Amino acid sequence: YDERGFMWPDPAALYSVMALQSEINPRMIEVVKELTGAAMITMPSSVKDLDSPETASDIERYMASGTTSARDRIRLMRLAWDFVGSEFGNRHQQYEKFYGGASFIVKQNMLRSYD
C-alpha cells in the first residue's frame, strides 16, 4: 500500500506478465491455426449454403467429423476464424501485442525492475 492506501502490483511481477503475454498470444494463435488446419478455408461462405438443396448434402458429407455434425463443426471453425482471421481478431491481436507498449520497452521495464 502507498501513503494514500492504494495497493500497487509488484513491478517485477507486472512487467514479467506483460512481457510474457506479448510472447504467448502469437503462439496461441499459431496453435489455433495448426489445430484447425484448412477447415477454416473450406467453410461455406454463408449459412444459406447449409439450407440450400443444392449444397446441403455435400456440406454435411464433407464438413462433418466423426463426432460432430457439419453445422456444429462450422460453428466452431467460425469461432476460431473470429479469433485468428477476422478484422476483430486481427485488431485484438494488435491490442494484445502493444497495449502495454512496444514489447522491447516492456522487457526493458522488466529488466529495470528485476531484483
C-alpha positions in Angstrom: 0.0 0.0 0.0 1.1 3.5 -0.7 0.7 6.6 1.6 -2.9 7.0 0.2 -3.9 3.4 0.9 -3.6 2.2 -2.7 -2.2 -1.2 -3.4 0.1 -1.5 -6.4 1.3 -4.7 -8.0 4.9 -5.6 -7.7 6.6 -4.1 -10.7 8.7 -7.2 -11.5 5.5 -9.4 -11.5 3.6 -6.9 -13.5 6.2 -6.4 -16.2 7.0 -10.1 -16.4 3.4 -10.9 -17.1 3.2 -8.1 -19.7 6.3 -9.4 -21.4 5.2 -13.0 -21.3 1.7 -12.1 -22.6 3.2 -10.4 -25.7 5.0 -13.7 -26.4 2.2 -16.1 -25.6 -0.6 -14.5 -27.6 1.0 -15.1 -31.1 1.9 -18.7 -30.1 -1.7 -19.3 -29.0 -2.9 -18.0 -32.4 -0.4 -20.3 -34.2 -1.8 -23.3 -32.2 -5.4 -22.5 -33.2 -4.3 -22.2 -36.8 -2.4 -25.5 -36.6 -5.3 -27.3 -35.0 -7.9 -26.0 -37.4 -5.8 -26.6 -40.5 -7.6 -26.0 -43.8 -11.0 -26.3 -42.2 -11.4 -22.5 -41.9 -10.6 -22.1 -45.5 -13.0 -24.7 -46.7 -16.0 -23.4 -44.8 -19.2 -22.4 -46.6 -19.4 -18.7 -47.3 -22.9 -18.4 -45.8 -25.4 -20.2 -43.6 -27.6 -20.2 -46.7 -25.4 -22.9 -48.1 -26.4 -25.2 -45.3 -30.1 -24.8 -46.2 -29.7 -24.9 -49.9 -30.9 -28.2 -51.5 -28.0 -27.9 -54.0 -25.2 -27.8 -51.4 -26.6 -29.0 -48.1 -25.9 -32.7 -48.6 -22.3 -32.1 -49.8 -21.6 -29.8 -46.9 -23.0 -32.4 -44.4 -21.0 -35.1 -46.0 -17.6 -33.3 -46.3 -17.7 -30.9 -43.3 -18.9 -33.3 -40.6 -16.4 -35.0 -38.4 -16.6 -38.4 -36.7 -18.3 -37.0 -33.7 -19.7 -33.6 -34.8 -22.3 -32.5 -37.4 -21.3 -30.2 -40.2 -23.3 -27.4 -38.7 -21.6 -27.7 -35.3 -18.1 -28.1 -36.8 -18.7 -25.0 -39.0 -19.8 -23.1 -35.9 -16.5 -24.0 -34.2 -14.5 -23.0 -37.2 -16.3 -19.7 -37.4 -15.4 -19.0 -33.8 -11.8 -19.9 -34.5 -11.9 -17.6 -37.5 -13.1 -14.7 -35.4 -10.1 -15.3 -33.2 -7.4 -15.6 -35.8 -8.6 -14.2 -39.1 -11.4 -11.7 -38.9 -10.9 -7.9 -38.6 -11.9 -8.1 -35.0 -9.4 -10.9 -34.3 -6.6 -9.0 -36.1 -7.3 -5.8 -34.2 -7.4 -7.7 -31.0 -4.0 -9.3 -31.8 -2.6 -5.8 -32.2 -4.1 -4.7 -29.0 -2.7 -7.7 -27.1 0.7 -7.2 -28.5 1.0 -3.5 -27.8 -1.5 -2.5 -25.1 1.4 -2.1 -22.6 3.7 -0.5 -25.1 6.2 -1.9 -27.5 7.5 -5.3 -26.3 11.1 -4.2 -26.2 10.1 -1.3 -23.8 8.1 -3.7 -21.6 11.1 -6.1 -21.5 13.4 -3.2 -20.6 11.0 -2.2 -17.8 11.1 -5.8 -16.6 14.9 -5.7 -16.6 15.0 -2.5 -14.6 12.5 -3.8 -12.0 14.2 -7.3 -11.7 15.8 -7.9 -8.3 
